[in-house]
Amino acid sequence: MERQVWASSVDAAVNEPEVQEMIKRVNFYKYPEAEAAEYDKMTTIIKIHLKNFGKGSPTNPMSYEEVTEKFRQSADFAQWPRAEIETLINLVNALETVTDMRKLTAPHCINLTEAWKEVVQHETF
């Protein structure tokens, strides 16, 4: 039953007009590299051609403030608690003073507010 529910929600998403429009822009090709590798060694090659990559590319990098705002938007979308978002941003901003990197690599496994208080206690940033 669970698989049917998942499949029907995927079908609904695939049938959205925006997704259908994107599907029209996808092309499938045979690649000589894949054929030469006998398919069992190389099964998928994906090439993406962007019209305008915009901000965030090596030739047009984002500022720290822009990256921070992008992170906030993504974390808000993921429904992270606002206090955890801001604490994680503060921890990254004070990276040189973070004594335990697990505070950054597993943010939902610890209390970020407590981690930030520890950094603030050292006040070396």
N, CA, C and O of each residue as an XYZ file, in Angstrom:
500
protein
N       0.830     -1.200      0.000
C       0.000      0.000      0.000
C       0.871      1.260      0.000
O       0.590      2.216     -0.722
N       1.924      1.251      0.811
C       2.798      2.416      0.910
C       3.431      2.745     -0.439
O       3.545      3.914     -0.806
N       3.841      1.716     -1.175
C       4.464      1.913     -2.486
C       3.470      2.542     -3.459
O       3.861      3.392     -4.260
N       2.206      2.153     -3.414
C       1.195      2.717     -4.302
C       0.997      4.200     -4.024
O       0.869      4.994     -4.955
N       0.971      4.574     -2.760
C       0.803      5.980     -2.391
C       1.981      6.781     -2.927
O       1.797      7.855     -3.500
N       3.196      6.259     -2.741
C       4.387      6.949     -3.227
C       4.342      7.080     -4.741
O       4.618      8.151     -5.282
N       3.995      5.995     -5.428
C       3.950      6.010     -6.891
C       2.921      7.012     -7.390
O       3.187      7.729     -8.355
N       1.759      7.081     -6.762
C       0.733      8.013     -7.220
C       1.153      9.457     -6.968
O       0.802     10.339     -7.752
N       1.901      9.721     -5.888
C       2.358     11.087     -5.646
C       3.456     11.461     -6.640
O       3.555     12.618     -7.049
N       4.278     10.489     -7.029
C       5.300     10.744     -8.051
C       4.614     11.023     -9.380
O       4.996     11.951    -10.092
N       3.608     10.232     -9.718
C       2.863     10.451    -10.955
C       2.260     11.848    -10.980
O       2.306     12.530    -12.004
N       1.700     12.269     -9.867
C       1.099     13.600     -9.795
C       2.156     14.676    -10.014
O       1.915     15.650    -10.728
N       3.311     14.503     -9.408
C       4.391     15.491     -9.560
C       4.888     15.533    -11.003
O       5.117     16.610    -11.552
N       5.052     14.376    -11.607
C       5.549     14.311    -12.986
C       4.557     14.944    -13.950
O       4.956     15.471    -14.988
N       3.296     14.901    -13.629
C       2.279     15.452    -14.518
C       2.057     16.946    -14.317
O       1.231     17.538    -15.012
N       2.769     17.568    -13.388
C       2.664     19.023    -13.206
C       3.134     19.709    -14.493
O       4.086     19.244    -15.120
N       2.488     20.795    -14.893
C       2.870     21.472    -16.144
C       4.341     21.894    -16.187
O       4.977     21.785    -17.235
N       4.887     22.370    -15.079
C       6.286     22.802    -15.055
C       7.223     21.625    -15.305
O       8.222     21.755    -16.013
N       6.894     20.477    -14.719
C       7.723     19.284    -14.899
C       7.603     18.793    -16.340
O       8.602     18.415    -16.951
N       6.415     18.796    -16.872
C       6.223     18.378    -18.256
C       6.997     19.282    -19.218
O       7.549     18.807    -20.211
N       7.036     20.571    -18.926
C       7.788     21.503    -19.764
C       9.278     21.200    -19.703
O       9.968     21.278    -20.719
N       9.779     20.858    -18.526
C      11.194     20.526    -18.394
C      11.509     19.209    -19.105
O      12.564     19.079    -19.726
N      10.612     18.245    -19.020
C      10.827     16.952    -19.669
C      11.018     17.134    -21.177
O      11.785     16.401    -21.802
N      10.327     18.103    -21.750
C      10.465     18.362    -23.180
C      11.883     18.799    -23.544
O      12.302     18.662    -24.694
N      12.616     19.319    -22.572
C      13.971     19.812    -22.841
C      15.048     18.764    -22.561
O      16.240     19.050    -22.673
N      14.630     17.557    -22.197
C      15.588     16.488    -21.911
C      15.791     15.657    -23.172
O      14.829     15.237    -23.816
N      17.056     15.426    -23.515
C      17.394     14.625    -24.680
C      18.218     13.425    -24.239
O      19.050     13.529    -23.338
N      17.983     12.296    -24.875
C      18.728     11.082    -24.593
C      19.605     10.760    -25.784
O      19.156     10.828    -26.928
N      20.857     10.408    -25.521
C      21.807     10.091    -26.575
C      22.598      8.851    -26.187
O      22.724      8.512    -25.010
N      23.120      8.191    -27.199
C      24.111      7.139    -26.963
C      25.469      7.824    -26.919
O      25.770      8.689    -27.741
N      26.268      7.432    -25.965
C      27.606      7.991    -25.845
C      28.636      6.928    -26.193
O      28.583      5.818    -25.663
N      29.562      7.253    -27.070
C      30.599      6.285    -27.429
C      31.374      5.794    -26.201
O      31.775      4.631    -26.144
N      31.586      6.694    -25.203
C      32.320      6.292    -23.997
C      31.584      5.181    -23.251
O      32.206      4.246    -22.745
N      30.269      5.288    -23.187
C      29.480      4.269    -22.491
C      29.491      2.961    -23.257
O      29.626      1.890    -22.666
N      29.350      3.046    -24.566
C      29.373      1.834    -25.377
C      30.732      1.154    -25.297
O      30.810     -0.072    -25.213
N      31.800      1.938    -25.323
C      33.158      1.381    -25.243
C      33.405      0.727    -23.892
O      34.213     -0.195    -23.787
N      32.718      1.195    -22.867
C      32.880      0.620    -21.528
C      31.942     -0.554    -21.311
O      31.861     -1.092    -20.207
N      31.239     -0.952    -22.350
C      30.354     -2.118    -22.333
C      29.169     -1.969    -21.386
O      28.682     -2.970    -20.862
N      28.704     -0.777    -21.157
C      27.515     -0.448    -20.383
C      27.528     -0.899    -18.930
O      27.025     -0.181    -18.066
N      28.086     -2.062    -18.636
C      28.079     -2.526    -17.245
C      29.095     -1.758    -16.400
O      29.053     -1.816    -15.171
N      30.008     -1.040    -17.059
C      31.013     -0.275    -16.330
C      30.670      1.210    -16.289
O      31.177      1.937    -15.434
N      29.829      1.662    -17.191
C      29.424      3.067    -17.234
C      27.977      3.093    -17.713
O      27.706      2.884    -18.896
N      27.061      3.348    -16.805
C      25.658      3.234    -17.179
C      24.981      4.567    -17.457
O      24.010      4.609    -18.213
N      25.465      5.660    -16.869
C      24.770      6.926    -17.026
C      25.756      8.071    -17.170
O      26.713      8.189    -16.405
N      25.510      8.894    -18.144
C      26.244     10.146    -18.299
C      25.188     11.232    -18.391
O      24.263     11.138    -19.198
N      25.323     12.251    -17.576
C      24.362     13.353    -17.590
C      25.112     14.633    -17.921
O      26.112     14.964    -17.283
N      24.623     15.343    -18.915
C      25.162     16.656    -19.252
C      24.033     17.664    -19.096
O      22.922     17.454    -19.582
N      24.332     18.749    -18.419
C      23.340     19.800    -18.214
C      23.877     21.072    -18.849
O      24.990     21.503    -18.547
N      23.097     21.661    -19.715
C      23.464     22.919    -20.358
C      22.572     24.015    -19.781
O      21.351     23.975    -19.928
N      23.180     24.973    -19.136
C      22.436     26.070    -18.535
C      22.502     27.302    -19.424
O      23.549     27.609    -19.994
N      21.394     27.997    -19.539
C      21.387     29.232    -20.313
C      22.131     30.327    -19.561
O      22.934     31.056    -20.141
N      21.859     30.435    -18.277
C      22.467     31.490    -17.476
C      22.653     30.956    -16.063
O      21.692     30.844    -15.303
N      23.886     30.628    -15.718
C      24.135     30.065    -14.395
C      23.911     31.088    -13.302
O      23.457     30.742    -12.211
N      24.221     32.341    -13.579
C      23.974     33.400    -12.608
C      24.966     33.397    -11.468
O      26.098     32.931    -11.602
N      24.530     33.914    -10.372
C      25.376     34.061     -9.191
C      25.707     32.699     -8.606
O      24.866     31.801     -8.564
N      26.946     32.562     -8.155
C      27.351     31.329     -7.504
C      28.262     30.451     -8.335
O      28.636     29.360     -7.905
N      28.619     30.910     -9.508
C      29.549     30.148    -10.339
C      30.969     30.616    -10.040
O      31.157     31.674     -9.439
N      31.965     29.847    -10.451
C      33.353     30.287    -10.218
C      33.655     31.650    -10.845
O      34.474     32.408    -10.326
N      32.995     31.954    -11.954
C      33.245     33.241    -12.592
C      32.389     34.366    -12.018
O      32.631     35.539    -12.300
N      31.394     34.013    -11.219
C      30.510     35.012    -10.607
C      30.149     34.544     -9.191
O      28.994     34.214     -8.926
N      31.133     34.516     -8.282
C      30.896     33.958     -6.948
C      29.927     34.788     -6.106
O      29.776     35.996     -6.290
N      29.283     34.091     -5.183
C      28.382     34.761     -4.247
C      29.186     35.311     -3.074
O      30.216     34.752     -2.696
N      28.709     36.397     -2.514
C      29.331     36.945     -1.312
C      28.908     36.094     -0.112
O      27.984     35.286     -0.207
N      29.593     36.285      1.007
C      29.222     35.559      2.229
C      27.777     35.868      2.597
O      27.030     34.975      2.997
N      27.387     37.125      2.461
C      26.009     37.527      2.795
C      24.998     36.837      1.881
O      23.929     36.429      2.336
N      25.328     36.703      0.595
C      24.419     36.035     -0.337
C      24.304     34.544     -0.025
O      23.213     33.978     -0.080
N      25.424     33.915      0.300
C      25.397     32.499      0.673
C      24.577     32.309      1.943
O      23.790     31.369      2.052
N      24.770     33.212      2.903
C      24.021     33.141      4.159
C      22.520     33.259      3.902
O      21.732     32.503      4.471
N      22.123     34.198      3.053
C      20.709     34.373      2.750
C      20.143     33.163      2.009
O      19.015     32.746      2.268
N      20.918     32.606      1.097
C      20.479     31.400      0.381
C      20.293     30.242      1.365
O      19.330     29.483      1.260
N      21.211     30.111      2.313
C      21.083     29.066      3.329
C      19.821     29.286      4.155
O      19.072     28.344      4.414
N      19.586     30.539      4.573
C      18.374     30.832      5.357
C      17.120     30.413      4.604
O      16.226     29.788      5.174
N      17.057     30.757      3.326
C      15.885     30.407      2.525
C      15.709     28.894      2.422
O      14.594     28.386      2.545
N      16.803     28.181      2.198
C      16.722     26.718      2.095
C      16.308     26.097      3.423
O      15.475     25.192      3.464
N      16.898     26.593      4.510
C      16.575     26.052      5.834
C      15.134     26.392      6.221
O      14.449     25.572      6.833
N      14.673     27.585      5.871
C      13.266     27.945      6.106
C      12.346     27.002      5.341
O      11.337     26.540      5.874
N      12.698     26.719      4.088
C      11.902     25.807      3.271
C      11.850     24.419      3.906
O      10.821     23.745      3.864
N      12.982     23.995      4.498
C      13.045     22.691      5.166
C      12.403     22.729      6.547
O      12.368     21.721      7.252
N      11.901     23.890      6.924
C      11.201     24.098      8.195
C      12.097     23.859      9.406
O      11.658     23.315     10.419
N      13.365     24.276      9.288
C      14.247     24.245     10.455
C      13.826     25.356     11.394
O      13.369     26.406     10.940
N      13.967     25.150     12.671
C      13.666     26.224     13.619
C      14.585     27.422     13.374
O      15.788     27.251     13.173
N      14.030     28.614     13.390
C      14.787     29.839     13.096
C      16.004     29.982     14.014
O      17.071     30.402     13.568
N      15.848     29.635     15.286
C      16.980     29.753     16.218
C      18.136     28.856     15.788
O      19.295     29.260     15.888
N      17.843     27.643     15.311
C      18.905     26.738     14.855
C      19.586     27.276     13.602
O      20.801     27.154     13.446
N      18.802     27.867     12.715
C      19.370     28.440     11.493
C      20.377     29.520     11.845
O      21.512     29.503     11.370
N      19.955     30.453     12.676
C      20.826     31.570     13.031
C      22.042     31.096     13.828
O      23.140     31.628     13.666
N      21.845     30.106     14.681
C      22.966     29.580     15.447
C      23.993     28.933     14.532
O      25.195     29.132     14.707
N      23.531     28.165     13.564
C      24.454     27.522     12.634
C      25.209     28.564     11.806
O      26.409     28.421     11.572
N      24.517     29.597     11.368
C      25.178     30.689     10.636
C      26.249     31.323     11.517
O      27.360     31.585     11.055
N      25.922     31.570     12.774
C      26.897     32.169     13.698
C      28.092     31.241     13.926
O      29.229     31.703     14.012
N      27.837     29.940     14.023
C      28.935     28.988     14.195
C      29.872     28.998     12.983
O      31.093     28.987     13.139
N      29.305     29.020     11.798
C      30.135     29.058     10.590
C      30.917     30.366     10.537
O      32.091     30.378     10.167
N      30.270     31.455     10.903
C      30.933     32.756     10.894
C      32.108     32.787     11.871
O      33.079     33.511     11.649
N      32.025     32.015     12.938
C      33.086     31.976     13.954
C      33.844     30.654     13.881
O      34.292     30.135     14.903
N      33.984     30.121     12.696
C      34.552     28.792     12.486
C      35.905     28.608     13.165
O      36.196     27.526     13.675
N      36.714     29.626     13.179
C      38.054     29.507     13.761
C      38.014     29.197     15.254
O      38.988     28.683     15.804
N      36.911     29.501     15.910
C      36.828     29.285     17.357
C      36.057     28.028     17.734
O      35.987     27.677     18.912
N      35.473     27.339     16.740
C      34.702     26.130     17.037
C      35.693     25.018     17.394
O      36.562     24.662     16.598
N      35.544     24.484     18.596
C      36.484     23.463     19.072
C      36.067     22.048     18.708
O      36.890     21.133     18.736
N      34.802     21.859     18.369
C      34.296     20.524     18.049
C      33.494     20.614     16.758
O      32.372     21.120     16.764
N      34.056     20.127     15.647
C      33.417     20.239     14.341
C      32.118     19.433     14.232
O      31.338     19.638     13.303
N      31.891     18.535     15.162
C      30.619     17.794     15.142
C      29.442     18.748     15.309
O      28.319     18.426     14.919
N      29.691     19.902     15.879
C      28.628     20.896     16.032
C      28.154     21.405     14.676
O      27.022     21.871     14.543
N      29.009     21.317     13.684
C      28.644     21.765     12.340
C      28.189     20.628     11.447
O      27.358     20.841     10.564
N      28.702     19.439     11.648
C      28.396     18.336     10.745
C      27.133     17.575     11.110
O      26.605     16.831     10.283
N      26.652     17.739     12.295
C      25.423     17.049     12.704
C      24.510     18.021     13.442
O      24.210     17.810     14.617
N      24.062     19.087     12.772
C      23.324     20.131     13.478
C      22.031     19.680     14.134
O      21.628     20.261     15.142
N      21.366     18.660     13.596
C      20.111     18.254     14.223
C      20.306     17.187     15.289
O      19.339     16.723     15.893
N      21.549     16.800     15.519
C      21.834     15.813     16.555
C      22.241     16.473     17.869
O      22.387     15.798     18.888
N      22.420     17.770     17.844
C      22.826     18.487     19.051
C      21.976     19.733     19.201
O      21.231     20.105     18.295
N      22.094     20.356     20.324
C      21.398     21.611     20.554
C      22.309     22.735     20.091
O      23.289     23.056     20.764
N      21.999     23.336     18.953
C      22.873     24.365     18.386
C      22.952     25.608     19.260
O      23.987     26.273     19.306
N      21.882     25.918     19.941
C      21.917     27.089     20.803
C      22.967     26.915     21.887
O      23.691     27.859     22.201
N      23.060     25.732     22.457
C      24.076     25.463     23.467
C      25.475     25.525     22.858
O      26.407     26.018     23.493
N      25.623     25.032     21.643
C      26.922     25.082     20.974
C      27.354     26.522     20.755
O      28.520     26.863     20.951
N      26.410     27.369     20.349
C      26.738     28.776     20.126
C      27.129     29.454     21.436
O      28.054     30.266     21.456
N      26.448     29.136     22.513
C      26.791     29.717     23.819
C      28.229     29.378     24.188
O      28.937     30.204     24.765
N      28.661     28.161     23.856
C      30.038     27.760     24.146
C      31.027     28.594     23.338
O      32.061     29.013     23.858
N      30.711     28.832     22.074
C      31.586     29.653     21.238
C      31.641     31.074     21.783
O      32.716     31.668     21.864
N      30.503     31.614     22.150
C      30.435     32.980     22.666
C      31.252     33.107     23.953
O      31.879     34.140     24.186
N      31.252     32.073     24.783
C      32.020     32.107     26.030
C      33.500     32.346     25.766
O      34.174     33.007     26.555
N      34.013     31.805     24.649
C      35.432     31.970     24.334
C      35.729     33.350     23.767
O      36.846     33.850     23.903
N      34.751     33.960     23.142
C      34.836     35.313     22.585
C      36.177     35.621     21.944
O      36.779     36.662     22.207
N      36.635     34.711     21.107
C      37.907     34.955     20.422
C      37.707     35.365     18.981
O      38.671     35.470     18.224
N      36.468     35.598     18.595
C      36.233     35.976     17.199
C      35.958     37.447     17.073
O      35.738     37.941     15.968
